[in-house]
């Protein structure tokens, strides 16, 4: 938001949602329509900010170090001295409000966003087809906005997610695309990277970045 910063996003305001690939800004009170394609939990190791920060590696869900963390303030610290960041990654199709076309994106949720992610997963898993079988992820649409939150440590914006039950022809087209992406993930034809491009850029030089 700082015009003097190299990362300044023209036209963005507090609480807006920003697509780092398309460079599209979605207004906080208008939100963005999405169709979920796939979901994955990741356990990521980062250097602490006090030591420069940066993505280190992805841990497997069975890694014994995950159960050996110590809480230091808001951080979970691994035996290595680095921070464990539990991350929920949602692969989605996001609708452009102008063209009404969908494009793939990854919605990362960490830290305070995890409670929203868990609630969203619960809502998605509770939807049923007329037959009583679970509704596929790609058979639902959601409106994602942001709302202000705060505690004694500060204030921030978090996601607010509500189901969109009016299925337009544009949303139906997105659902078909989402189904194709879902099938590709299930077959292993597509995999999510462990961290964002910005986070990878800050990784220690010489370390292999897992994908």
N, C-alpha and C positions, 0 to 999 in steps of 0.2 A: 504493500500500500504506500510505501515511501517512494516518492517520485525520484529521489536522489539515489535509490538503490538499483543495482544492476538487475535485480530480479523483479523490478516494478512491473505490475500488470495493469495496463491502461484500462480505466473504466471500472476496475474492481473495487468493491466496498467490503467492509467487515461482514463476515457471514456468508459471502457469496461462495459458490462452488466453482472450482476451476479445473478444466480438463487440460492436463499438462501436455497432451499430444495434439489435440485439435486447437488448443489455445482458446477454447470457448469458455465464456463466463456465464454462469447460470445464477440469476438473482436469488437471494436467500428466501424471499417471500414467494417466489414463483416456482422455484425448484426445477427438477429435471425428471422426466418420465423414463423409467428403466424397466428392462425385462431381464431377470437373472438367468445366467447360463450354467454357472458352475461355482462351487465353493470349496475352499481349501484352508486348513489351518497351517500356519508356519511358525517355527520357533527360530528367531533370528538373533545372532550375536553381534552386538555393536560395541565399539570402544566407548567408554564414558566421555561425555562432553568435556569434562575437566582435563582429559588427556588427548583432546583433539577430535574425538568422535569418529564416525565412519563405520560402514558395514564390514564385518569380519567374515561371517560364514552362516550357513543354515545348519541347524541341528536337526537330526531325525527325532521323531516323536518318542523314540525309545531311548534316547541319550540319557544316561544316568545323571548327568550334570543338571538337567532340568529340575530334578527333585532336590538339588543341593544348593539352591540359591538362597541368598540372604537379602532381606529387605533393607535398603538404604534410602530413606526418604521415599520418593515415588518410584525408585528403580529396583528391579530384581537383579542382584549381582551374582554372576556365576563364579565358580571356584577360580576361574582364570582372572577374575577382576574386571571382566567386561560385563556389559548389561545384557540380560535376556529380554527380548521384546517379543511378546506373544502377539501374533498378527492373524487377523481374519482377512482373507482375500476373496472378494466376490467378483467373478467375471460377469459383466453385464453388457447389454446393448443399451446405449443411451440415445434418446431422441433429440435431434436438433430442433429447437422450437420454430425455426424459420422454414427449413426444408421438410420437416416431419420425417426425416430419414434417420435410421438407427445406425450407430457405429459402435464397435466393440471397445470396451474400456475395462480397467481393473480398479475396483474400489477397495482401497486398503483401509482397514480399521484397526487401530491400535489404542492401547491405554484406555482413556475414558470412553472411546468409541466402541469398545468391546461389549459394553452392556447393551448398546443399541443393536449391535450385530447379533448378539444372542437372542434378543427379543425378536428381531427380524427373522432369524432362522426358525424360531418357534412358531411364528405366524405362518411362514411358508410351509412348514411341515404339517401344520394343522388343517390346511386346505384340502378338500376332498372332491373327487369327481362324483357325478350322480351315482356311479356304481359303488361308491364307498372307497375306491382305491385312492391313494395319495395323488394329488395333482402334481404333474412334473414341474420343476422349477420354471421352465420356459413357458409354462401355461399361465403365468401370473404376471401382472404389471404393477409397478409401484411408483409413487411420487415421492421423491427425496427432496426435502427442504432442510434448513438449518434453524436452530433455536439457540438463544443465549443461555449459558449455564454458568454457575459460579460456586466457589466454596471459599474457605478462609485463606486459600493459597492464591486465588486469582479468579479471573473470568475468561471464558472462551466460548466458541460456538460448537455445537454438536449436531449430528444428523437427527432428523425427524422423518420417519418413514411410514407412509400410509398406503394401503392397497388401493389401486385404481381398478374399479370394476367395470367401467365403460370401455369396451374393447372396440376401438375404431379400426378401419382397414389398415391404417398406418401401424397401429400396435400389433395387429395380426401379422403383418409382414415382418415386424421385428421378432415376434415369437417364432416364426419359421426360421429366421436366421439364427436365433438363440438355440433352437433345437439342433441345428447343424453344428454349431459350436460345441454344444454339450456332448454330442456324439463324438466329435473329434477329441475332446478332453478324455472321455471314457476310453477311447482307443489308444490314448497316449500319443496322438498325432500332434497335440499342442500341449505345452507345459508353461506354467507361470514362472517367471524369474523370482528369485528370493527377495529382491529389493528393487526399489525404483532406480532409474538411471542416475538420478542425482546422488542417491545413497551409494551406488556402486562406484561412482566417480571419486568418492571419499574413502574408498577401501584402501588398505595398505598396499603399496605397489609390490608386484611380484606374487601376490596371493591369487590363487585361482578363484574366480567367481562362479559359484554353482548356478545352474539354470534348471 
